[in-house]
Amino acid sequence: MPTRRELSRSPITLQPITSRPVNVASVENAIRRDVETSVKKQLKLTGTLPADVKEIVQAAAQSAATTSVELAVARAAEEAARDVGRRNITTRFDEKIKVAADSLAHISKSDEVEEVLKRRSELLAKKRTSLLAVGFSNEESMQILLADIAARAH
């Protein structure tokens, strides 16, 4: 079964971001140097690369640099989109908290709150008495009452 992280990460599908090649010289130069070093090692060459190989390395570095820049931009855009989503979630959560706070303020202003709470307490006391009467211990009765209260909260 895929992990949560695997499910939440969608693959980046690259489509040309621009209609012209992206040229970031510093990225291209770093890639070109790495490729030249690697090619020299693999081919056991010393000194300057032959002109044909140098052209191939340059073309590969340009292509890789373009892809690297496009990937960096796509990842940054993805992260920005996630940040926007997080802000939306936070905003909705804040709205729900405000509604809950307003509801509690409204309820606490009611003249009936004390009566409702008193009646609820009386019913809980009767339930506890009934549980004791049928043979539950005091501790068992309290656990049943707490479970009942917790179940009603959901």
N, C-alpha and C positions, 0 to 999 in steps of 0.2 A: 504494500500500500504506500503511495507517495506521502512524503512528509508534508507538513503544513507549509514549510518554506518552499518546497518544490511546487506546490499548488499555487502559491501566491506569486511566484516569479514566472511571468510570461516571457517567452523568448522575444528578443528584440529582432524585429523584421526590418531590415534596412532597405529603404528605397532611396533613390537618389534625392538628396536634400536640395542640391543645387543642380543647375544644368551645365555647370562648368566644373572642372577639377578643383578641388580644394587644395590650396598650397600653403602649408605652414612649414616654413623652411627649417625651423628648429627641430620639429618632429621628424621631418624627412631626413635631415642630416644625421640625427641620432640613429634612426633606423638604417640608413645607408652604411654608417660606420659599423654597426653591429653585423649587418649582412656581409659586408666586405671581410670582416674578421672571420666570420663563420665560414665563408666560401674559401678563403685562404687556407684555413685549417683543414677543411674537408678535402680540398684538392691538393693539399700539401704544397702550396705556392708561397714563394717569398718575394718580397719587393712589391712593385706595382702590379695590379691586375692587368691582364691583356685588355685592350680597348673594347673588344666585343663583349667580354664578361662584364667590364665596367658599365657598358650600356644596359645590359640585362639587369645588373644590380641597381642601377639608377632608376630604371622603369619599375622594378619591383618595389623599391623604396618609395617612389611616388605613389604607387597604388596602395601600398600598405599604410602610408601616412594619411592618405585620403580616407581610407577605411577607419584608421585610428581616430581621426578627428570626427568623422561621422558617428562612430561608436560613443565617443566622449559626449558629443552633443545629444545623442539619443538617450544616453544614461542620465545626463543632467536634466533633460526634459521629463524623463520618467520620474525622477526624484521630485522635480517641481510639481508634477501632477499628483504624486503621493502626498506632498505637503499640503496641496490644496484640499485633497480628500480628508486629510487629518484635521485641517481647520474646520471643514464642514461638519465632521463628527463632533469636534469640540464645541462648535457653535450650537448644534442640536442638543448636546448634553447640557450645556449651560441653560438653554431654553427649558429643558425638562426640569432642571434644578429650580429654576425660577417659578415654574408652575407648581412644583411641590411645595416650595416655600410660601407662595401665595395661598395655596390650599390650606396649609397648616395655619397660616395667619387668619384666614377666613373661619376655619373651624374653631380656633381658640376664642374668637369673638362671640361665638354663639352661646346663648344662655342655656342651651340644652346639653352642652358638653359634659358638665359635671354630672348631670342626671344619667346620661348615656354611659359614662365611665363607671358610675356607681352601680347601675343595673348590670353591666358586663361583669363587674367584680362579684356581685351577688350570684350571678349564674355560674361563674367559675367556682365559687365557694360551694354551691350546691352540687356541682359536678364532682368536686373533690370529696365531698361528704358521701355521695353515691358510690364512688369508687372504693372508698374505705369500707362502706357498708357491705359491699359484695366480696370483700376479702383482699383487696389490694393493700399493700403496705403504704405508709405515708410517702416513702421515697418513690415507689412505683406510681402512686397517684400523681405526685408532682411531675414526674417524667412524662406521664400521659398528658397532663395539662399543658406542659411546655411544648410537647410535640404538636398538640392540637393548635396552640397559639401560632407556632411556627408554620404549620400547614396553611392556616388561614391568611398568613401574611403573603403567601405567594400567589 
